[in-house]
Amino acid sequence: MPRRLPSIRALGAFEAAGRHLNFTHAAAELNLTQGAISHRVADLEAQLGVRLFQRLPQGLELTAAGRSYLPVVREALARLHAGAQTIEDEYAGRGLLTVSVSPNFAAKWLVARLGSFLAAHPDIDLRISATLRHVDLVADGVDLAVRHGGGQWPELHAVRLCTEALFPVCSPRLIEGPQGLREPRDLARCVLLHDRDRQGWAGWLAAAGLPEVDLGHGPVFDQTSMAIDAAIAGQGVALARTALAAADLLGGRLVRPFALALPAPFAYWIVCLKDAAGRRKIALFRDWLLAEAEADAKRLERLLAPRPVPASAL
Protein backbone atom coordinates (compact mmCIF):
# COMPACT_ATOMS: atom_id res chain seq x y z
CA MET A 1 0.00 0.00 0.00
CA PRO A 2 1.63 3.33 -1.03
CA ARG A 3 2.07 5.94 1.66
CA ARG A 4 -0.81 8.45 1.83
CA LEU A 5 0.33 11.78 0.43
CA PRO A 6 -0.18 14.99 2.41
CA SER A 7 -3.07 17.16 1.25
CA ILE A 8 -2.47 20.17 -0.97
CA ARG A 9 -4.14 22.34 1.68
CA ALA A 10 -1.68 21.19 4.34
CA LEU A 11 1.30 21.66 2.02
CA GLY A 12 0.11 25.13 1.01
CA ALA A 13 -0.29 26.14 4.65
CA PHE A 14 3.19 24.84 5.48
CA GLU A 15 4.78 26.62 2.48
CA ALA A 16 3.19 29.97 3.35
CA ALA A 17 4.03 29.64 7.05
CA GLY A 18 7.59 28.60 6.20
CA ARG A 19 8.02 31.60 3.93
CA HIS A 20 6.61 34.11 6.40
CA LEU A 21 7.66 32.30 9.59
CA ASN A 22 4.36 33.55 10.94
CA PHE A 23 0.98 31.79 11.03
CA THR A 24 -0.96 35.07 11.05
CA HIS A 25 0.74 36.37 7.88
CA ALA A 26 0.30 33.01 6.18
CA ALA A 27 -3.39 33.06 7.10
CA ALA A 28 -3.84 36.54 5.63
CA GLU A 29 -2.19 35.46 2.38
CA LEU A 30 -4.36 32.35 2.03
CA ASN A 31 -7.53 34.06 3.29
CA LEU A 32 -7.81 31.66 6.24
CA THR A 33 -7.82 32.02 9.99
CA GLN A 34 -4.64 31.70 11.99
CA GLY A 35 -6.15 28.68 13.67
CA ALA A 36 -6.77 26.96 10.33
CA ILE A 37 -3.13 27.39 9.31
CA SER A 38 -1.93 26.07 12.67
CA HIS A 39 -4.31 23.08 12.42
CA ARG A 40 -3.20 22.18 8.88
CA VAL A 41 0.48 22.39 9.80
CA ALA A 42 -0.12 20.26 12.89
CA ASP A 43 -1.90 17.64 10.74
CA LEU A 44 1.05 17.61 8.34
CA GLU A 45 3.52 17.20 11.20
CA ALA A 46 1.44 14.34 12.62
CA GLN A 47 1.32 12.60 9.26
CA LEU A 48 5.08 12.95 8.71
CA GLY A 49 5.92 12.12 12.30
CA VAL A 50 8.30 15.09 12.70
CA ARG A 51 8.14 18.68 13.91
CA LEU A 52 8.48 21.19 11.08
CA PHE A 53 8.47 24.32 13.26
CA GLN A 54 9.72 25.37 16.64
CA ARG A 55 7.01 27.52 18.24
CA LEU A 56 8.92 30.33 19.95
CA PRO A 57 7.58 33.30 21.95
CA GLN A 58 8.73 35.71 19.25
CA GLY A 59 7.50 33.63 16.30
CA LEU A 60 8.29 30.51 14.33
CA GLU A 61 11.54 28.85 13.41
CA LEU A 62 11.93 25.98 10.96
CA THR A 63 13.41 22.79 12.36
CA ALA A 64 16.07 20.91 10.43
CA ALA A 65 13.30 18.76 8.95
CA GLY A 66 11.31 21.88 8.05
CA ARG A 67 14.27 23.49 6.33
CA SER A 68 14.83 20.32 4.32
CA TYR A 69 11.17 19.87 3.40
CA LEU A 70 10.27 23.47 2.49
CA PRO A 71 12.13 23.70 -0.88
CA VAL A 72 10.71 20.29 -1.86
CA VAL A 73 7.18 21.49 -1.15
CA ARG A 74 7.73 24.81 -2.93
CA GLU A 75 9.01 23.06 -6.06
CA ALA A 76 6.14 20.56 -6.00
CA LEU A 77 3.51 23.30 -5.64
CA ALA A 78 5.15 25.32 -8.42
CA ARG A 79 5.08 22.30 -10.74
CA LEU A 80 1.44 21.61 -9.92
CA HIS A 81 0.56 25.27 -10.51
CA ALA A 82 2.40 25.33 -13.84
CA GLY A 83 0.79 22.06 -14.92
CA ALA A 84 -2.69 23.28 -14.07
CA GLN A 85 -2.08 26.51 -15.97
CA THR A 86 -0.89 24.58 -19.02
CA ILE A 87 -4.02 22.41 -19.01
CA GLU A 88 -6.25 25.47 -18.62
CA ASP A 89 -4.45 27.30 -21.44
CA GLU A 90 -4.42 24.43 -23.91
CA TYR A 91 -7.67 22.64 -23.18
CA ALA A 92 -9.98 25.08 -21.40
CA GLY A 93 -9.33 28.01 -23.72
CA ARG A 94 -8.06 30.30 -20.96
CA GLY A 95 -5.44 32.80 -22.07
CA LEU A 96 -5.02 34.95 -18.98
CA LEU A 97 -1.42 36.21 -18.72
CA THR A 98 -0.32 38.10 -15.60
CA VAL A 99 2.88 40.14 -15.98
CA SER A 100 4.78 41.98 -13.24
CA VAL A 101 7.08 44.90 -14.10
CA SER A 102 8.56 47.93 -12.35
CA PRO A 103 6.77 51.30 -12.60
CA ASN A 104 9.75 52.70 -14.56
CA PHE A 105 9.66 49.90 -17.12
CA ALA A 106 5.89 50.11 -17.44
CA ALA A 107 5.90 53.88 -17.98
CA LYS A 108 8.89 54.30 -20.29
CA TRP A 109 9.04 51.01 -22.21
CA LEU A 110 6.07 48.67 -22.01
CA VAL A 111 2.70 50.41 -22.02
CA ALA A 112 3.01 52.35 -25.29
CA ARG A 113 4.00 49.18 -27.17
CA LEU A 114 1.32 46.78 -25.94
CA GLY A 115 -1.06 47.48 -28.80
CA SER A 116 1.02 45.45 -31.24
CA PHE A 117 1.04 42.40 -28.95
CA LEU A 118 -2.69 42.61 -28.23
CA ALA A 119 -3.50 42.97 -31.92
CA ALA A 120 -1.40 39.92 -32.78
CA HIS A 121 -2.77 37.78 -29.93
CA PRO A 122 -6.38 38.75 -29.17
CA ASP A 123 -6.92 35.40 -27.42
CA ILE A 124 -4.52 36.37 -24.61
CA ASP A 125 -6.11 38.30 -21.74
CA LEU A 126 -3.26 40.44 -20.44
CA ARG A 127 -2.93 41.70 -16.86
CA ILE A 128 -0.08 44.14 -16.07
CA SER A 129 1.00 44.80 -12.46
CA ALA A 130 3.57 47.53 -11.74
CA THR A 131 5.44 47.19 -8.46
CA LEU A 132 8.87 48.05 -7.07
CA ARG A 133 9.32 44.67 -5.38
CA HIS A 134 10.43 41.40 -6.92
CA VAL A 135 7.23 39.39 -6.65
CA ASP A 136 7.01 35.74 -5.68
CA LEU A 137 5.69 34.26 -8.92
CA VAL A 138 3.89 31.37 -7.23
CA ALA A 139 2.45 33.17 -4.21
CA ASP A 140 1.41 36.24 -6.23
CA GLY A 141 -0.02 34.29 -9.17
CA VAL A 142 2.32 35.91 -11.71
CA ASP A 143 3.14 34.16 -15.00
CA LEU A 144 6.05 36.31 -16.12
CA ALA A 145 8.03 39.24 -14.73
CA VAL A 146 10.54 41.73 -16.06
CA ARG A 147 13.17 42.33 -13.39
CA HIS A 148 16.07 44.77 -13.22
CA GLY A 149 19.15 43.13 -11.75
CA GLY A 150 22.11 40.88 -12.35
CA GLY A 151 20.18 37.82 -13.51
CA GLN A 152 21.10 35.62 -10.53
CA TRP A 153 17.80 33.87 -9.87
CA PRO A 154 18.72 30.17 -10.06
CA GLU A 155 15.20 29.06 -9.24
CA LEU A 156 13.79 30.87 -12.30
CA HIS A 157 14.12 30.73 -16.08
CA ALA A 158 15.77 34.07 -16.94
CA VAL A 159 16.54 35.67 -20.32
CA ARG A 160 18.23 39.05 -20.64
CA LEU A 161 16.03 41.52 -22.47
CA CYS A 162 18.78 43.89 -23.62
CA THR A 163 22.25 45.22 -22.91
CA GLU A 164 22.18 48.62 -21.25
CA ALA A 165 24.43 51.65 -20.97
CA LEU A 166 24.29 54.87 -18.91
CA PHE A 167 24.46 58.23 -20.69
CA PRO A 168 23.16 61.82 -20.36
CA VAL A 169 19.96 62.80 -22.17
CA CYS A 170 18.21 66.12 -22.59
CA SER A 171 15.62 67.94 -24.64
CA PRO A 172 16.75 68.89 -28.18
CA ARG A 173 16.26 72.50 -27.12
CA LEU A 174 19.26 72.29 -24.79
CA ILE A 175 21.73 71.64 -27.62
CA GLU A 176 20.44 74.47 -29.83
CA GLY A 177 21.80 78.01 -30.13
CA PRO A 178 25.10 79.52 -29.05
CA GLN A 179 24.57 78.46 -25.41
CA GLY A 180 23.67 74.90 -26.31
CA LEU A 181 25.50 71.88 -24.89
CA ARG A 182 28.58 71.11 -26.98
CA GLU A 183 30.91 69.14 -24.72
CA PRO A 184 30.72 67.49 -21.30
CA ARG A 185 32.25 70.44 -19.44
CA ASP A 186 29.17 72.47 -20.40
CA LEU A 187 27.30 70.41 -17.79
CA ALA A 188 28.84 72.68 -15.13
CA ARG A 189 26.26 75.32 -16.08
CA CYS A 190 23.32 72.92 -16.38
CA VAL A 191 20.78 71.55 -13.95
CA LEU A 192 21.49 67.88 -13.35
CA LEU A 193 18.42 65.73 -12.78
CA HIS A 194 18.86 62.88 -10.31
CA ASP A 195 17.07 59.71 -9.35
CA ARG A 196 17.55 58.33 -5.85
CA ASP A 197 21.06 57.07 -6.70
CA ARG A 198 23.44 59.95 -7.41
CA GLN A 199 26.33 57.52 -7.96
CA GLY A 200 25.49 57.11 -11.64
CA TRP A 201 26.21 60.75 -12.34
CA ALA A 202 29.37 60.63 -10.22
CA GLY A 203 30.71 57.70 -12.23
CA TRP A 204 29.87 59.25 -15.60
CA LEU A 205 31.42 62.62 -14.70
CA ALA A 206 34.56 60.91 -13.45
CA ALA A 207 34.84 58.99 -16.73
CA ALA A 208 34.39 62.28 -18.60
CA GLY A 209 37.23 63.87 -16.59
CA LEU A 210 34.87 66.21 -14.74
CA PRO A 211 34.84 65.08 -11.10
CA GLU A 212 34.61 68.69 -9.97
CA VAL A 213 31.04 69.20 -11.28
CA ASP A 214 28.78 69.85 -8.29
CA LEU A 215 26.38 66.96 -7.64
CA GLY A 216 24.86 68.53 -4.55
CA HIS A 217 22.23 70.47 -6.47
CA GLY A 218 19.41 69.60 -8.82
CA PRO A 219 16.06 67.91 -8.16
CA VAL A 220 15.97 64.30 -7.01
CA PHE A 221 13.15 62.10 -8.31
CA ASP A 222 11.80 58.96 -6.71
CA GLN A 223 11.59 57.22 -10.10
CA THR A 224 14.02 57.34 -13.03
CA SER A 225 11.06 57.75 -15.39
CA MET A 226 10.25 61.05 -13.68
CA ALA A 227 13.79 62.34 -14.20
CA ILE A 228 13.55 61.40 -17.89
CA ASP A 229 10.21 63.20 -18.22
CA ALA A 230 11.75 66.28 -16.59
CA ALA A 231 14.55 66.14 -19.16
CA ILE A 232 11.99 65.94 -21.98
CA ALA A 233 10.37 69.07 -20.55
CA GLY A 234 13.70 70.91 -20.79
CA GLN A 235 14.25 71.16 -17.03
CA GLY A 236 17.80 69.81 -17.13
CA VAL A 237 19.98 66.85 -18.09
CA ALA A 238 19.22 63.35 -16.81
CA LEU A 239 21.37 60.25 -16.72
CA ALA A 240 19.38 57.50 -18.40
CA ARG A 241 19.59 53.79 -19.11
CA THR A 242 19.19 52.54 -22.66
CA ALA A 243 15.86 50.74 -22.23
CA LEU A 244 14.12 53.57 -20.41
CA ALA A 245 15.32 56.27 -22.85
CA ALA A 246 14.92 54.31 -26.11
CA ALA A 247 11.38 55.33 -27.05
CA ASP A 248 11.99 59.02 -26.35
CA LEU A 249 15.31 59.02 -28.24
CA LEU A 250 13.70 57.35 -31.24
CA GLY A 251 10.73 59.72 -31.02
CA GLY A 252 12.97 62.80 -31.00
CA ARG A 253 11.84 63.93 -27.56
CA LEU A 254 15.32 63.32 -26.17
CA VAL A 255 18.84 63.55 -27.57
CA ARG A 256 22.20 62.30 -26.37
CA PRO A 257 24.37 65.44 -26.24
CA PHE A 258 27.61 63.45 -25.78
CA ALA A 259 28.90 60.14 -27.10
CA LEU A 260 30.35 58.87 -23.81
CA ALA A 261 28.36 56.01 -22.29
CA LEU A 262 29.17 53.65 -19.42
CA PRO A 263 28.13 49.99 -19.20
CA ALA A 264 25.17 49.70 -16.83
CA PRO A 265 25.81 47.40 -13.86
CA PHE A 266 22.39 45.75 -14.24
CA ALA A 267 19.97 44.92 -17.03
CA TYR A 268 16.33 43.96 -17.55
CA TRP A 269 15.59 40.23 -17.48
CA ILE A 270 12.49 38.28 -18.45
CA VAL A 271 11.81 35.67 -15.77
CA CYS A 272 9.29 32.91 -15.21
CA LEU A 273 9.09 29.56 -13.45
CA LYS A 274 11.35 27.01 -15.11
CA ASP A 275 8.50 24.59 -15.68
CA ALA A 276 6.43 27.34 -17.31
CA ALA A 277 9.03 28.64 -19.77
CA GLY A 278 7.60 26.64 -22.68
CA ARG A 279 3.95 27.53 -22.14
CA ARG A 280 2.47 29.14 -25.24
CA LYS A 281 1.30 32.43 -23.77
CA ILE A 282 4.55 32.97 -21.85
CA ALA A 283 6.72 32.09 -24.84
CA LEU A 284 4.71 34.41 -27.09
CA PHE A 285 5.05 37.36 -24.72
CA ARG A 286 8.75 36.68 -24.09
CA ASP A 287 9.46 36.46 -27.83
CA TRP A 288 7.55 39.70 -28.40
CA LEU A 289 9.54 41.49 -25.69
CA LEU A 290 12.83 40.28 -27.19
CA ALA A 291 11.80 41.30 -30.70
CA GLU A 292 10.84 44.79 -29.52
CA ALA A 293 14.18 45.19 -27.71
CA GLU A 294 16.13 43.98 -30.73
CA ALA A 295 14.29 46.42 -33.00
CA ASP A 296 15.09 49.24 -30.58
CA ALA A 297 18.79 48.33 -30.60
CA LYS A 298 18.96 48.40 -34.39
CA ARG A 299 17.09 51.70 -34.66
CA LEU A 300 19.23 53.31 -31.97
CA GLU A 301 22.38 52.12 -33.70
CA ARG A 302 21.26 53.83 -36.91
CA LEU A 303 20.17 56.96 -35.05
CA LEU A 304 23.46 57.35 -33.20
CA ALA A 305 25.77 56.33 -36.05
CA PRO A 306 28.13 59.14 -37.22
CA ARG A 307 26.78 60.81 -40.32
CA PRO A 308 29.07 61.78 -43.22
CA VAL A 309 29.81 65.49 -43.45
CA PRO A 310 28.22 67.00 -46.60
CA ALA A 311 30.76 68.06 -49.21
CA SER A 312 29.36 71.60 -49.09
CA ALA A 313 30.43 71.91 -45.47
CA LEU A 314 34.07 71.03 -46.19
Secondary structure, 3 states (H helix, E strand, C coil): CCCCCCCHHHHHHHHHHHHHCCHHHHHHHHCCCHHHHHHHHHHHHHHHCCCCEEEECCEEEECHHHHHHHHHHHHHHHHHHHHHHHHHHHHCCCCEEEEEECHHHHHHHHHHHHHHHHHHCCCCEEEEEECCCCCCCCCCCCCEEEEEECCCCCCEEEEECCCCEEEEEECHHHHCCCCCCCCHHHHHHCCEEECCCCHHHHHHHHHCCCCCCCCCCCCECCCHHHHHHHHHCCCCEEEEEHHHHHHHHHCCCCECCCCCCEECCCEEEEEEEHHHCCCHHHHHHHHHHHHHHHHHHHHHHHHHCCCCCCHHHC
